[in-house]
């Protein structure tokens, strides 16, 4: 069913249509006259005139013709007079029954909400895009695409609202306006999505090392659901002027928005780690990288798009076009689905998973902070073994008193002394 809006109140759904002019109207604009709905008395009297004129041909006597014409003229004069008298007069203390939204695409009226530059363009390969928007309770959300109304939605409660945006081939310029329950503009969002056919936008492969000519390596940090050591890690990196790549889940962004903003302010690169950190293959069950039941193209791409949407709502920018599969679980099919959205998969160099997330000291994977530092430096070999390497660390830890932050300062200092330059993934790939 096509959604229509009132021509007088573009923010209001139209459930009626004027019997005379055929324009769509809301319940407030509707006037029931002569068993029909009209948008105004003017249209009603025009309807009466039309009815009278249509009957002229059936009248054979001039007396009836004169009477009919005279009557309709009198009604027309009276109607216009009543319409004029019923118009609200301007003046202090006089208000209309409700505010009227601007006609046409929702260009916000307050200067603070206007953009001074064009919104960033994001290329996508699916005909739908999931956008998560923070809205107040009982808010009305109007969505326009390429200057035309697309749909309207009302929120039940305050919080994040999922909006499924349907795309057409080529550029899709979305304008979203959020009204509160009193029909005051709360916020406006602008987004440009370029929809192309679902072909891989990046090579369908996983990168775990780069053939770097100089002594560069990438320090990467995964943020799943826990960020209890992130503040300390950021302070260590900041003190040494080091920029790293952070792979964050959507839930991490929701839980630690202040940390995400701090990462961006410090110049770190933020990439995608899916929304909920799900298992994508059966590796944990049978040591095979087969697709896990329920993992489809739509599932994976929704995981990636939802996280990007959250990051965009928080920072006004999109994630770097890299992603890392949770638990290191992926196969060629999964890589291709992500590549359709323009995401390049970044793994880690074999032997450079720090296992800093292992808290059980009886586990064969457990390493103390000192062992973590020595294990990484031991890969240096003759002085160039870490060239182009990608190191995996985490922003959260269940360890008590022996987390990565105890080893990180000395590790970075030693790498710098050996002539290495810790960089972001983007810098490493250049």
C-alpha positions in Angstrom: 0.0 0.0 0.0 1.4 3.4 -1.0 1.8 5.9 1.8 0.4 9.3 1.2 0.8 12.5 3.1 -1.5 15.5 3.7 -0.8 18.3 1.2 -1.2 20.8 4.0 0.7 18.9 6.6 3.5 16.9 4.9 4.5 15.3 8.2 1.1 13.7 8.6 -0.2 10.6 6.9 -3.2 11.1 4.7 -6.2 8.8 5.1 -8.7 10.8 3.0 -9.0 12.5 -0.4 -10.9 15.6 -1.3 -13.9 14.7 -3.4 -13.5 17.8 -5.5 -9.8 18.5 -6.0 -8.6 14.9 -5.3 -5.8 16.1 -3.1 -4.8 13.9 -0.1 -5.8 15.2 3.3 -5.4 14.2 7.0 -8.2 13.9 9.5 -7.7 17.4 10.7 -8.2 18.9 7.2 -11.2 16.7 6.4 -14.6 18.4 6.2 -17.6 16.1 5.8 -20.3 17.9 3.7 -23.1 16.4 1.6 -21.9 12.9 2.5 -18.5 13.5 0.9 -15.0 14.6 2.2 -13.7 18.0 1.2 -10.5 19.8 2.0 -12.3 23.2 2.3 -15.6 24.8 1.8 -14.3 26.4 -1.3 -14.0 22.9 -2.9 -17.4 22.0 -1.5 -19.0 25.0 -3.3 -17.2 24.3 -6.5 -18.6 20.8 -6.2 -22.2 22.3 -5.9 -21.6 24.5 -8.9 -20.4 21.6 -10.9 -23.5 19.6 -9.9 -25.8 22.4 -10.9 -24.1 22.9 -14.2 -24.3 19.2 -15.0 -28.0 19.3 -14.6 -28.6 22.3 -16.9 -28.9 20.1 -20.0 -31.7 18.2 -18.3 -33.8 21.3 -17.7 -36.0 22.2 -20.6 -37.6 25.2 -19.1 -35.8 28.5 -18.8 -37.4 29.1 -15.4 -35.7 26.1 -14.0 -32.4 27.0 -15.7 -32.5 30.5 -14.3 -33.4 29.3 -10.8 -30.6 26.8 -10.8 -28.0 29.2 -12.0 -29.1 31.9 -9.6 -29.1 29.5 -6.7 -25.6 28.3 -7.4 -24.3 31.8 -7.8 -25.8 32.8 -4.5 -24.3 29.8 -2.8 -20.9 30.5 -4.3 -21.0 34.1 -3.0 -22.1 33.0 0.4 -19.5 30.3 0.5 -16.6 32.5 -0.4 -17.7 35.0 2.2 -17.9 32.4 4.9 -14.5 31.0 3.9 -13.0 34.5 4.2 -14.5 35.0 7.6 -13.4 31.6 8.9 -9.7 32.3 8.1 -7.6 32.9 11.3 -6.4 36.4 11.7 -2.8 37.1 12.4 -1.9 38.7 15.7 -0.5 38.0 19.1 -1.9 35.1 21.0 -3.4 33.5 17.8 -1.9 30.2 16.9 -2.9 27.5 14.4 -4.1 24.2 15.7 -0.8 22.6 14.9 2.5 23.5 13.3 2.7 22.9 9.6 5.9 21.2 8.3 7.7 22.7 5.3 6.5 21.7 1.9 8.9 19.8 -0.3 12.0 17.9 0.9 12.6 18.4 4.6 15.3 21.1 4.5 15.5 22.0 8.2 14.5 25.5 9.0 16.9 26.2 11.9 20.3 27.1 10.7 22.0 24.9 13.2 20.7 21.8 11.5 21.7 22.8 8.0 24.8 21.2 6.5 27.5 23.4 5.0 28.9 20.6 2.9 27.5 17.6 1.1 27.1 14.4 3.1 29.6 11.6 2.5 28.7 9.0 -0.1 28.7 5.3 0.7 28.7 2.7 -2.0 26.6 -0.3 -1.3 25.7 -3.4 -3.4 22.4 -4.3 -1.8 19.0 -2.7 -2.5 18.3 -2.2 1.2 20.3 -0.4 3.9 19.7 -0.6 7.6 20.0 2.7 9.5 19.8 2.9 13.2 18.6 6.3 14.4 18.3 7.7 18.0 14.8 9.0 18.5 12.6 10.3 21.3 9.4 8.6 22.4 6.4 8.9 20.1 8.5 10.6 17.4 7.5 10.9 13.8 10.2 10.1 11.3 9.8 11.3 7.8 12.1 9.8 5.2 12.7 11.3 1.7 14.7 9.8 -1.1 15.9 11.9 -4.0 13.5 14.7 -3.1 10.4 12.4 -2.9 8.7 11.1 0.3 9.6 7.5 0.9 7.8 6.5 4.1 6.8 7.8 7.6 7.3 5.9 10.8 6.2 6.6 14.4 8.4 5.3 17.3 6.8 3.7 20.3 9.5 4.5 22.9 12.8 6.4 23.1 15.9 4.8 21.9 17.4 3.3 18.7 15.0 2.8 15.8 15.8 0.5 12.9 15.0 2.1 9.5 15.2 -0.1 6.5 15.9 2.1 3.5 15.0 0.8 0.1 17.5 1.8 -2.6 17.2 2.4 -6.4 20.1 1.9 -8.8 22.5 4.9 -8.7 22.7 7.6 -6.1 20.1 7.6 -3.3 20.0 10.9 -1.4 18.2 10.4 1.8 16.9 13.1 4.1 15.4 12.1 7.4 13.6 14.5 9.8 12.6 13.5 13.3 9.7 15.4 14.9 8.8 15.0 18.6 5.2 14.5 19.8 4.6 18.2 19.5 5.7 18.2 15.8 8.9 20.2 16.6 11.9 19.2 14.6 14.3 17.3 16.8 17.0 16.4 14.3 17.8 15.9 10.7 20.0 13.4 8.9 21.5 13.4 5.4 22.9 10.3 3.8 23.9 9.5 0.2 24.1 5.8 -0.7 25.3 4.8 -4.2 23.7 1.5 -5.1 25.6 -0.7 -7.5 25.2 -4.3 -8.5 26.5 -6.9 -6.0 29.9 -7.5 -7.4 33.0 -7.8 -5.2 34.4 -4.3 -4.7 37.7 -5.6 -3.2 39.7 -8.7 -3.8 38.1 -11.8 -2.2 41.0 -12.7 0.0 42.2 -12.3 3.6 45.3 -10.3 4.4 47.5 -11.5 7.3 50.8 -9.9 6.2 52.1 -7.3 3.8 55.4 -7.4 1.8 56.5 -4.1 3.3 59.7 -2.5 2.1 60.3 -0.6 5.3 60.1 -1.8 8.9 56.4 -1.2 9.4 53.9 -3.3 11.3 50.3 -2.9 12.3 49.1 -3.0 15.9 45.4 -4.0 15.9 43.0 -4.2 18.7 39.7 -6.0 18.7 36.8 -4.6 20.8 34.1 -7.2 21.2 31.8 -6.6 24.2 34.4 -5.7 26.8 36.5 -2.5 26.9 37.7 -2.5 30.4 41.4 -1.9 29.5 40.7 0.3 26.4 41.2 3.6 28.3 44.7 2.4 29.5 45.6 1.2 26.0 44.6 4.5 24.4 46.7 6.4 27.0 49.7 4.3 26.2 49.4 4.8 22.5 48.7 8.5 22.9 51.8 9.0 25.0 54.0 7.5 22.3 52.2 9.1 19.3 51.2 5.7 17.9 48.1 5.2 15.7 46.5 1.7 15.6 43.5 0.1 13.9 40.6 -0.8 16.2 38.2 -3.5 15.0 34.9 -2.8 16.9 31.6 -4.5 17.2 28.3 -2.6 17.1 27.7 -3.6 20.7 31.0 -2.1 21.7 30.1 1.1 20.0 26.7 1.1 21.8 28.3 0.3 25.2 31.4 2.6 25.0 30.5 5.6 22.8 32.9 7.8 24.8 35.8 5.4 24.0 34.9 5.4 20.3 34.9 9.2 20.2 38.3 9.2 22.0 39.7 6.8 19.4 38.6 9.0 16.6 39.9 12.1 18.3 43.3 10.4 18.8 43.5 9.6 15.1 43.1 5.9 15.3 41.6 3.9 12.4 38.3 2.2 13.3 37.2 -0.9 11.3 34.3 -3.4 11.4 34.2 -6.5 13.7 30.4 -7.3 13.0 27.6 -6.2 15.3 27.2 -9.1 17.8 30.5 -11.0 17.4 28.8 -14.2 16.2 30.3 -17.5 15.1 30.2 -17.6 11.3 31.5 -21.2 10.7 31.5 -24.6 12.4 35.2 -24.4 13.3 34.5 -24.4 17.1 32.5 -27.7 16.6 34.4 -29.7 14.0 37.5 -27.7 13.1 36.1 -27.1 9.7 35.3 -23.7 8.2 31.9 -24.6 7.0 29.1 -22.1 7.1 27.3 -22.2 10.4 23.4 -22.7 10.1 21.7 -19.4 9.8 24.7 -17.5 8.4 23.6 -16.1 5.1 24.6 -13.2 2.9 21.8 -11.1 4.4 22.9 -12.1 8.0 26.5 -11.2 7.5 25.9 -8.0 5.5 23.3 -6.8 8.1 26.0 -7.4 10.8 28.4 -5.2 9.0 26.0 -2.5 7.9 24.4 -2.2 11.4 27.8 -1.6 12.9 28.7 1.0 10.3 25.4 2.7 10.8 26.0 3.0 14.6 29.5 4.4 14.0 28.1 6.9 11.5 25.4 8.1 13.9 28.0 8.6 16.6 30.8 10.2 14.7 29.4 11.4 11.4 31.8 9.3 9.4 31.9 5.7 8.1 34.1 2.9 9.3 37.3 2.1 7.4 36.5 -0.5 4.7 38.2 -3.4 6.6 36.7 -6.1 8.7 37.8 -8.9 10.9 35.8 -12.1 11.4 35.0 -12.9 15.0 37.1 -15.8 16.3 39.0 -15.8 13.0 36.2 -17.9 11.4 35.7 -17.3 7.7 35.8 -19.0 4.3 35.7 -17.8 0.7 31.9 -17.4 0.7 32.0 -15.2 3.7 34.8 -13.2 2.3 32.9 -12.7 -0.9 29.7 -11.5 0.9 31.8 -8.9 2.8 33.6 -7.9 -0.3 30.3 -7.1 -2.0 30.0 -4.3 0.6 33.5 -3.1 -0.1 35.1 -4.7 3.0 38.6 -6.2 2.8 39.2 -8.9 5.5 42.2 -8.3 7.8 43.4 -11.4 9.7 46.6 -11.5 11.8 50.1 -12.8 11.1 50.5 -16.4 12.2 52.1 -16.5 15.6 51.2 -12.9 16.4 47.9 -13.6 18.2 48.8 -12.5 21.7 46.1 -14.6 23.4 45.7 -11.7 25.8 42.1 -12.7 26.2 42.9 -16.0 27.8 42.3 -15.7 31.5 42.6 -19.3 32.6 46.2 -19.8 33.8 45.9 -23.5 33.3 45.2 -23.1 29.6 48.0 -24.0 27.2 47.2 -20.7 25.4 47.8 -18.6 28.5 50.7 -16.2 28.5 51.8 -13.7 31.1 52.4 -10.1 30.0 56.1 -10.7 29.9 55.6 -13.8 27.8 53.4 -11.9 25.4 56.1 -9.3 24.9 58.9 -11.8 24.4 56.8 -13.9 22.0 56.2 -11.0 19.7 59.8 -9.8 19.8 61.1 -13.3 19.2 59.5 -13.2 15.7 61.8 -10.4 14.8 64.6 -12.9 14.2 67.5 -11.2 12.5 65.9 -7.8 12.8 63.4 -7.8 10.0 61.0 -10.6 10.9 58.2 -8.3 11.9 58.3 -6.3 8.7 54.7 -6.0 7.3 53.3 -8.0 10.3 49.8 -7.6 11.8 49.6 -8.1 15.6 46.3 -9.0 17.3 45.5 -7.6 20.7 42.2 -6.9 22.6 40.6 -3.9 24.3 39.0 -6.1 27.0 40.3 -8.7 29.4 38.9 -10.9 32.1 42.3 -11.2 33.7 42.9 -9.9 37.2 46.1 -7.9 37.4 48.1 -9.3 34.5 46.5 -7.8 31.4 48.2 -6.7 28.2 48.5 -3.1 29.4 51.4 -4.2 31.6 53.4 -5.4 28.6 52.3 -2.9 26.0 54.5 0.1 27.0 57.8 -1.9 27.0 56.7 -3.8 23.8 56.2 -0.5 21.8 59.4 1.0 23.2 61.4 -2.0 22.2 59.9 -2.0 18.7 60.8 1.7 18.3 64.3 1.0 19.5 64.7 -1.7 16.8 63.6 0.7 14.1 60.0 -0.4 13.6 57.2 2.0 13.0 53.8 0.8 14.3 51.1 2.0 11.8 47.5 1.6 10.9 46.3 -1.1 8.5 45.8 1.5 5.8 49.3 2.8 6.2 50.7 -0.7 6.1 48.9 -1.5 2.8 50.3 1.5 1.0 
